[in-house]
Amino acid sequence: MKIVDLRSDTVTKPSPEMWEYIKSMGNSRLGDDVMGEDPTVNELEEKAARLIGKEAALFVTSGTQGNLVSLLSQTKPGDEILLEELSHIFLNEVGSAARIGGLMIRTYPSVRGVPSFEYLQSLIRDREEIHEPPSTLLCTENTHNYHGGAIVELDALKKMRDFTNKNDLKFHLDGARLFNAAVGLNVPVTEITKHANSVMFCLSKGLSCPVGSMVAGSKEFISKARRFRKMLGGGMRQAGIIAAFGLIALEPKWINRLADDHKNAKILSQGIENLKLRIKVHPTDTNIVIVELLEKVRILKIITALNKAGILAFNISKEKIRFVTHYGINTDDIDYSIEQIGLILKKVL
Ligand SMILES: Cc1ncc(COP(=O)(O)O)c(C=O)c1O
């Protein structure tokens, strides 16, 4: 049976070019990275820092670890941080900011990742008031996963930056899908990252590496982040064997390939829209398509029927199904998915 796995871009496997590079590596390309001696990791960190336009970068095990070391490095226990209410850090990182960082979390609503600045201002604590915790950090997510891969555009990022400057906050960017935003906007990635003090982006999503994420920022920030990574058990030894995938992933050709995923996602969302059913297809900026059911039906019934037809997808709430395009998904897969989704939705709606 044909299987089209649209659950996440994390299911991707490495490209042939990545395997070729790994096979060509010898032991001379490896060393103990905790001692700073792995040449491949060092090269990846330098390449990432250059690309993102920051002084330094750090290879971390996952996006979750990258976000956490970023928060720990820029706050103190007892500080309050501002997170978007549907952000991955708030919803899906096991409350690590509170549990490990001792941070108070305040959430803000948004329109596809963009906050109301008036509302955001109302959340800022009075630093002179001894009863209140200090607000010290604002986070944004770009692209925004639960808002359907929405791109937070450059003018909104600039306003967020101005807001953090005005209120003496640090600004962290969860850019798990940062390059989807850059490719979607057709701008150099630095146009996005220049606004943030710290940036996390994932190698293991649309860039299709098997493991790893990068954190980038000032040298001072990265030296703190390196200590926190160690504290969290993320100091790896001959890590070049996994970092090597990232060297290929950060080549322009591989980054620009994300445009194919965006094109496929557009075809998928248009195809589902054309079914003219009682559903809302959310705007599709990048590689994520969110379909919201406008009738009360058991969503798990639909997910199960889709799975049986070979279309794998997740529901992200009781009403919303998420489809994610990625490396390995082609236009035939998309056509097949539209056909099967149509057959199943027509039966239940
Ligand atoms: C927006 C966002 N941030 C962070 C993460 C965490 O990445 P990881 O799964 O590598 O821990 C994810 C993972 O899906 C994500 O979507």
The ligand as an SDF file (V2000), in Angstrom:
LIG
                    3D

 16 16  0  0  0  0  0  0  0  0999 V2000
    8.4960   25.2420   16.6230 C   0  0  0  0  0  0  0  0  0  0  0  0
    9.2680   24.1280   17.2420 C   0  0  0  0  0  0  0  0  0  0  0  0
   10.2070   24.4180   18.1410 N   0  0  0  0  0  0  0  0  0  0  0  0
   10.9580   23.4650   18.7190 C   0  0  0  0  0  0  0  0  0  0  0  0
   10.7720   22.1350   18.4010 C   0  0  0  0  0  0  0  0  0  0  0  0
   11.5930   21.0990   19.1040 C   0  0  0  0  0  0  0  0  0  0  0  0
   12.4570   20.3870   18.3020 O   0  0  0  0  0  0  0  0  0  0  0  0
   12.9360   18.9190   18.6980 P   0  0  0  0  0  0  0  0  0  0  0  0
   11.8500   17.9860   18.3100 O   0  0  0  0  0  0  0  0  0  0  0  0
   14.1900   18.7410   17.8930 O   0  0  0  0  0  0  0  0  0  0  0  0
   13.2090   18.9080   20.1670 O   0  0  0  0  0  0  0  0  0  0  0  0
    9.7920   21.7780   17.4690 C   0  0  0  0  0  0  0  0  0  0  0  0
    9.5840   20.3660   17.1260 C   0  0  0  0  0  0  0  0  0  0  0  0
    8.6610   19.9690   16.4540 O   0  0  0  0  0  0  0  0  0  0  0  0
    9.0250   22.7970   16.8700 C   0  0  0  0  0  0  0  0  0  0  0  0
    8.0550   22.5340   15.9800 O   0  0  0  0  0  0  0  0  0  0  0  0
  1  2  1  0
  2  3  1  0
  2 15  2  0
  3  4  2  0
  4  5  1  0
  5  6  1  0
  5 12  2  0
  6  7  1  0
  7  8  1  0
  8  9  2  0
  8 10  1  0
  8 11  1  0
 12 13  1  0
 12 15  1  0
 13 14  2  0
 15 16  1  0
M  END
$$$$
